[in-house]
Structures are given as structure tokens and as C-alpha cells.
Amino acid sequence: MSPAIDFRLSLPTDAVLPDYGDGGLLGFASGLRCWLHDRKTGWAAADIAAGERALAVLLVIDGLGEVFLDTVGRGSALHAAKRASLSSVCPSTTASAITTLATGVAPVEHGLNGWFIHDRRFGGVIAPLPLIRRSGESLEAFRLLPRLFPVAPMYRHACRPVTLVSPAHIAFSRFSLHHGRGAHIEAYEGLEDFVAAIVEMADALAHSGGLIHAYYPVFDLLSHQHGCRSPEAVDCFAQVDAAFALLGQALAGRDVRLLATADHGFIDASPERCIDLAPDSEVVAMLAAPLFGERRLAFCQVRAGAHAEFESWAAGALRGKGVAVRSADVLAAGLLGPGRPHPRLGERLGSHALLMESGWTIVDHVAGEHEHTMIGVHGGLSADEMRVPLIRMRT
């Protein structure tokens, strides 16, 4: 059963609540962690029994939402192999969901509540995956990684071998190395090499069994740049689908559990539906730090004494566009999941959260920041962003 979320929390009109039980990514990751550590239980999502020496290949296709798969992807090999629907975590974004898949704990515990987090120890608002500040400088500090990410990855001290198949440009990043402890990391270049690396690693684990966790980010990148149903994104999906079918053929007869899922889905947001906070605006003057989190679910640190004024601004400026709630209520409601809260979570949540209605985003500006124009976006609570497929094939 998923821990209950307090429905008294004000939410956008189309909100889909995260499932932190068996129907979500957290339950999926928790089952994987138990199997890797041989805790006398199987991995139900992969149809692996307790104690079974199996070989599982998990494809994480960044950005592949269930709504896209059920519509644009209908008739594909991936769609034919879909077995269930899962919910992403909150926020529905890579930093939060990928870290849950790597650790087996919810965002409340691993502390990554968005692409940007607020941590004064390291200069304020930072991006924890590339380890840079919003203003662009690289993060360097004593014991930076264990202080930022105190939760151990699930591969550390696992009873079964794990290989991470990762894009070459991020495979050996500081974030990847820290969260890949205990696993072998295999870098690849391009989709053809992606498939070849998985097959090669399956050969290497044929007798021992274990996990091959393979991450593919290009669908996400193209959806951001061109839109989540753009010709570029659709063509990329077709290529990924062909790769999935090819993998099924290459692994045939080996009794491999071939799975695929995603960290989040997508919606498109037009520039006309973006609330752009100018640096000299009245509302920015109420903030003690730039926005953090996501442009679909932004966290704010409002200055002491300005809370009532900020809430009055939000009630007017966000009417029909988003919902402003106190961050303490987000935490109390369970929206970031169960578990022991990260020791810096209060700072990372700030004082208020802005939960945007479908199609709406909110942005501000930081001097020196490389600003990205995005058509496709995620991080919010709409079904398109929150629902991801569970795909499974036994070869």
C-alpha cells in the first residue's frame, strides 16, 4: 500500500498524486534493492522469485511517459510489452526520480527535490547532477559528494553484480561515480553502441546473473528542445523502439528479464503560458534566493516578514495558472514520499512551493546563468508528467 497523501493540500486541478507503494517508481526501486541484497524476497516487477539467480536488463528511457507511449507509441514493440503503469515521484523530474532508482528511497530522504536545490553550504541554488551553481560556476568543497548525497546507492555491498551502461559524457561524472559505487560502469556512444554494450554485458553476466541498468537520455533532450510530440522526438522514439526490439532478438533464449521504464513524462508549455519574473519585479524583492526545484514545481525562500505579501501576490498572479502552498504543508502531506527526511530538506524546500497548472511554467533569472529555452517540460503533477510505463519481456 502507498502511504497516504493528505488530500487537504491545495493542488492543481489535474494533479495525479505520486504512488510511493507498489504502483510507483519507489516501490519498483525498493523491490530491486531487496533483490540485489538478497533479502529473502524477489523482485515482483521483474517476475523474479526470492533467491532466484536471474539476469535482469533495465532500460531507463529518460522522458518516456505512459501517455505518449499509449498514443504516439501505440503499435510499437515497447507498447506491446507494456505490463503496467507506474507513477513517478514528486517532483516528476530526472534529478529526483533517477536518484530514487539509484538508491531505493524517496525524494524526502535523498533530498533531491528538483533539478535545482537550495543549499547555502555550497553557494545557494545549485544543480546537483552537473554540480554547478545556477550562475554557472563549478562546485568544489571539502567532502562535497557525501555531504550533498548522504544516502548510499543500492549497488554498494549488493549480493549480485551490477553494470551501469551510461552515456560516455556522463558515465564518469562525479554524480555518476558517487551513485554508481559498487557497480561496474560501461560507457557508450550512440544508440547502436548502447545495444552492443548491453549485449556484451549480458554475455559477461550469463552465468552469475545480476543487473544491467542502462540509461538513455536523448528522447528527453529532444523533447525539451523541440516539444514532446515533435517530429524529432517521435523519430527518436522510433529508433529506441527498434533498439528494444533488436535487444529482444539478441537476448532471445537466454532467459533474460528485459524491462524498461522512465523517470517522468512530458508536456509542452508555450512561451505565452510562462510566468517570467523580472529581476526588478516586486515579487523577486520578496525572495531571499532565486527559485529552485523545477519550472513546473518551483520552491521559493520568501524573506522573513514577507510571507503574507507573497501569498497575496500568488493568490492574484497565479489564479488559474498555479497554486501556492507552504512547503511545510507539502512535507506534512507526504508529497515527497515516506522515509526519514534529509537533514537539509527544510532548506531545500524553502518556505513556499508553486505547483503549476497544466501547460504553465514559472521562471526567474540569475546573472551568468545559461538559460535554456524549453518547449517540452516536466516536474509537475499532470498525468502526462507523472505516469510512466512498466515494460517487461522475458527472452
Stockholm file with secondary structure:
# STOCKHOLM 1.0

chainA/1-395         MSPAIDFRLSLPTDAVLPDYGDGGLLGFASGLRCWLHDRKTGWAAADIAAGERALAVLLVIDGLGEVFLDTVGRGSALHAAKRASLSSVCPSTTASAITTLATGVAPVEHGLNGWFIHDRRFGGVIAPLPLIRRSGESLEAFRLLPRLFPVAPMYRHACRPVTLVSPAHIAFSRFSLHHGRGAHIEAYEGLEDFVAAIVEMADALAHSGGLIHAYYPVFDLLSHQHGCRSPEAVDCFAQVDAAFALLGQALAGRDVRLLATADHGFIDASPERCIDLAPDSEVVAMLAAPLFGERRLAFCQVRAGAHAEFESWAAGALRGKGVAVRSADVLAAGLLGPGRPHPRLGERLGSHALLMESGWTIVDHVAGEHEHTMIGVHGGLSADEMRVPLIRMRT
#=GR chainA/1-395 SS CCCCCCTTSCCCTTCCCCCCSTTBHHHHHHHHHHHHTTCSCCBGGGTBCTTCCCEEEEEEETTCCHHHHHHTTTTSHHHHTEEEEEECCSSBSHHHHHHHHHHSSCHHHHCCCSSBEEEGGGTEEEETTTTEETTSCBCCCTTHHHHHCCSCCTTTTCSSCEEEEEEHHHHTSHHHHHHTTTSEEEEECHHHHHHHHHHHHHHHTTTTCEEEEEEECHHHHHHHHHCTTSHHHHHHHHHHHHHHHHHHHHTTTSCEEEEEECSCCCEECCGGGEEECCTTSHHHHTBSSCCEECSSEEEECBCTTCHHHHHHHHHHHTTTTEEEEEHHHHHHHTTTCSSSCCTTHHHHHCSEEEEECTTCEEECCCTTCCCCCCSEECBSCSHHHHEEEEEEEEC
#=GC SS_cons         CCCCCCTTSCCCTTCCCCCCSTTBHHHHHHHHHHHHTTCSCCBGGGTBCTTCCCEEEEEEETTCCHHHHHHTTTTSHHHHTEEEEEECCSSBSHHHHHHHHHHSSCHHHHCCCSSBEEEGGGTEEEETTTTEETTSCBCCCTTHHHHHCCSCCTTTTCSSCEEEEEEHHHHTSHHHHHHTTTSEEEEECHHHHHHHHHHHHHHHTTTTCEEEEEEECHHHHHHHHHCTTSHHHHHHHHHHHHHHHHHHHHTTTSCEEEEEECSCCCEECCGGGEEECCTTSHHHHTBSSCCEECSSEEEECBCTTCHHHHHHHHHHHTTTTEEEEEHHHHHHHTTTCSSSCCTTHHHHHCSEEEEECTTCEEECCCTTCCCCCCSEECBSCSHHHHEEEEEEEEC
//
